[in-house]
Amino acid sequence: MRKSLLATALLGIFILPATSFADEAPAAAPAAPAEPASNWTATANIGFVSDYYFRGISQSWHKPAVQGGFDISHSSGFYAGVWGSNVTPNTYPDANLELDAYAGYNGSTPIEGLGWTAGLYGYFYPGGSWKKYNYLGVPNQTPQGGRWDTYEANFGVSYKWLSAKASVTLGDWFGAERKTGWDGGTSGSTYIELNAAYPLPFWGLTLIGHVGHLNVAGKLDVNYQSSSGQFPSATTERTSPDYTDWKVGLSKGFSIGKSEGWNAGLYYVDSSNDSYWGDKGYGGSSFNGSTETKNLSDGRFVVTVGRTF
C-alpha cells in the first residue's frame, strides 16, 4: 500500500507540470507524409534439386543441381527475370549452365479468380553448340549446326489453384534442323501443360499436379549422313521426341528461426517416350564423346529445397 501511495504521488508530480504547460507549448509539427509504396517488387531465389527435371526429362543426367534466379514485377502486371541451373554436358556439349531470361505480363479479368499471362522465354547454354556434338567419340558430325539456345512465346490462363499454358518455339527447338540430322526445321514446336496447386487443409501442405505434352515440329532423318559418315538417328527405332509427362507431389513453405521464405517439395515425375529418351534411344545418348547412356525420362522421385527472399 505504501508503495502504491508513493507511486501515485510521484506520478502526480510529473503529470501536473506537463498538464499546466500543455497550452503554452508550441503546436507539434505535422507528421511528414508517408512515402508512397513502390510499384516495383524485386525477389531472388536459390534452390537445390536432387535431379533437374524439365518438362519430364532430366537435364542433369540424373544428378543434383543448384539453381537460382532474380525477378522483378510491376503493379501493372509486367514481370521479368533471369534464372540459372547447372546442366549436363552429355546433353549439351561444352555447356554446364542453363541460363534463362524471360518477360511478360500477368493480368486479371472481371471474373474473380480468373487471370491470364503472356510472355517470352529464352533458354541459353553458354559455350554449347551443335558444332560440339560428338556422338560415340566421333567429332565434327554436325559442323554447320547452330546453338542449343531456344526461344518461346507463351500464353496461359489461371483460375484459383488451376492453370494452363501453351508455349511455342519462335525458332528451331534446341537447334534441331536439317544441318543437325532432322528432316527439317522445328520452329513452331509446342508444349501444352495443365498445372494444379491445391492448398490442403492441414500442415500447410500444397498438393502439386502437372501434365504436359510436347509436340516437336519435326523428326530425326533416318537418311541423314553427316560429314563423318555417321548416322546419328540410327540409334533409335523411334525418330520422334514427342511425349506426355506428368508430375505429382507435395510442397510446403516454412521458416527457420527468423529466416522466412523457405520451401521444400517431394514429387514423382515421369514421361511416356522411353524409346526416344531412354538409354537405348537417341535422346538418352551422350553427345559429348562418351558411350554412356541414360534413361532421361525415367520415372523418379525428386526432392527440392529452396528459399525466396
N, C-alpha and C positions, 0 to 999 in steps of 0.2 A: 504494500500500500504506500509506503513512504517513497519508494522508487517511482510509483505512478504519479504521486503528487509532485515530486521534484521534476519529473519529465514534463508534466503539464505546465508547470511554472516556466521552465526553460523554454518550452515551445511558445508560450505567450510572449516572452521577451523578444524572441526572434520574429514572431509574426506581426506584432503591433507596429514596429517601425516600418516594416515593409508595407503595411496597410496604410499608415499615415502618409507616407511619401509617394504612394502609388499615383495620386493625381498629379503630383509635381514632376514625375519622371517623364522624359520626352517619349513621344509615341514610338513604338518599335517600327523599324523599317520593314516595309512589306517584303515577304519572302520572295526570293528570286524564283521566277517561273521554272518549272521542271523542263529539262531538255526533252524535246520530242524523241520518242523511241525511233531507232533507226529502222529504215525499211529493208535493210540488208541483214542477213544472218549467215554466219560462217561456222562450219563444223569440220572436224577432222576425225578420222577413224583409223584404227590399226587392229589387225586381227591375225589369228593363226588358224589354219585348217589342216586336218590330218591328211587330206587329199583334195587337190583343187579340181573339182568337177565344174565344167562349164557346159550347160545345156546337155547334161548326161554323159559327157566324155571327159576323162581325166586329162588335164593339161600338164600334170606334174609327174607323169609316169608312175602314178600311184605312190607318190612321196609327199611329205608335208610341204606346206607353202606358207610364207609370211606375206601379208597383204596390208595395204594402207591407202588412204586417199584423203582428198580435201574437197569440200563442197561449199558453194555459195548459193544463196537463194534470195529473191526479192519478193516483196509483198504483192507485186503484180502477178506472180506466178512463174517468173523467169528463174531458171536454175542453170548451173554449170559446175563442172568438176573434173578432177583427174583422179585416177585410181591405178594402182600397180600391183603386180604379183610376180613371183618367180614362176617360170615355166620350164619344161624340159627341152633341152636342145636336141633330143632324139626326135621330137616332133617339129621343132622349129630350129633347124641347124644354125649354129653360131649365135643363137639368141637364148638368153637366160631370163629375160624380162619381158613381161607383157605390160604395156602402158596404155591405158585407156583415157580418152578425152571425150567429153560429152556436154551437150547443152540442149535446152528446150524450154517448154512452158507446161505448167500444170494449171488446170482451170476447173471451175465448178459450174454447175448447172442450176436452174431453178428447182430441180428435184433434189430434195435433201438427201445427202449421202452419195449422190451421183457426181463423179468427176471425170476428167479426161486429161490426157497428157500427149504431147507430141514433141519429138526431138530428133537430134542427130547424134550418132555414136561412132567413134573411131577406135579401132584396135591396132596398136603399133607394137612391133617386135624389133627393137633397135639392134642393128647388126645382122638380122636374119633376112634371108633371101632364098628364092628357089635356085639361084645360081650356086648356093652352097649345098644343094640337095646331093646326098651321097648314099645311095642305096647299095647295100652289100659291099661297101668299100670301093665302089666304082664312082669316082668323082666326075664332074663335067657332064652329067646326064641331061641336065636342063639348063644349058649355058645362057639361053635367052630369056629365062624366066624372071619374073619381077619379084617384088617383095611380098611377104605374107600379109602386110597391112590390109585391113578391111574396113569399109565404111558402110554404115547402115542408117536408114531413116526408120523411125518407129512412130506408131500411134497406138494409144491404149485408152481403155475406159475402166473405171472402178466404181463399185457400189458397196459401201461399207467395208466388209472384210474380203470381198471378192474383187479380182482384177483380171483383165485380159489385155494382151498386147500383141501386135503384129510388127515384125521387123523385116525389112527388105534391103538387100545389099545394093549400093549405088555403083559398085564396080564388081570385079571378079571376087568370088568367095574364096578368101585366103589365097589368092594368086592362082586359082585353078583356071587354066585356059589351054588352048591348043599347044602352046610352047612348053607346057609343063605336063603333057600327057593326057589331056582331056579332049573330049570330042567337040569342044567349042568353048566360048566364053561362058561364064557363070554369073554374070550380072543379073540381078533380079531374083536371086535365091531368097527364100523366105523362111522365117521361123515364127510360128504361131504358138502362143502359150496362154494357159489359164492358171491363175495363182489364187491361193486362199491363205489367209492368216486369221484364224478364228481364235479369239481370246477365250480360254477355258475358265470356268468359274472357281478354280482352285489353284493354289500355289503360284499364282502369277504366270502360269504357262500359256503359251500360244501354240495352237495346232497349225502346222505348216503343210500345205499341199501344193503340188505343182504337176502339170502335164504339158508337154510341148511337142511340136512336130517340126522337123527340119525337112525342107524340100529344096535340094540343090538343083539349079537350072543347068544341069549337065551331068555327064558320066565319064568314067575313065574310058579312054580309047584303047580297045584291045589290040588295035593295029599300030599303035604308036611305037615308033622306033627312034630312040634318042641318038645323038651323035656318037655315043659309045657302043651302040648296038644292043643296049639292054631294052627290056620290055617291062617298065615299072608296074604296069597294070596286070601283068601275068601272075602276080602273087595272090590274086583273089578271084573267086568264081563270081562274085557279085561286084559289079562295077559302079553301083550307085551307093553313095554315102548316106542316103536318106534314112531317117529313123524317127521313132517316137520315144521320148524319155519321160520319166516321172520321178517325183521325189515326195517323201512324206516324213514328218518328224515333229519334234517339239523344240521350241525356243523359250528362253527366259531372260528377262532383264533383271539385274541385281546391282548392289553396291558392295564395295569392300571398304569397311570403315567409313570414312568421309568421302571416299572416291566413288562417284556415281558414274552412270553411263555404261556399265559393263553388260555384256550379253553373252549367252552361250547357247549352243544348239546341238542336237543329235538328230541326224537324218539318214534315211536309207535312199540311195539313188540308184537308178538302173535305166537301161535303154534297150531297144529292140534289135539292133542290127549288129550282131556278133560276127556275121560273115564278112563284113567290111572292116569294122572297128576292132575285131578280135585279134588274138595272137597269130592267126593264120590268114588274116586279111591285110589289105594294103594299108588301111588306116592304123593298124596296130603294129606296123613295121617301124624300125628305126630309120630315119632319113639322115642319120649323122655318121654313117660309116660302120655302124655296129650291126651284127647279125641278131642282136637281141630283139625280141618281140614282146608285146604286152596286149592283153585284152583291155583296151582303154574304155570299153563300155560295160565292163564287169560290174554287176550289182554289188554295192558295198555300203557299209555304214561310215558316215563322215561326221567328225566332231569339229565344232568351231568354237572359238573363244575370241572375244574382241571387246573393244571399248570405243565409244564415240564421245568426243569432248569438244 
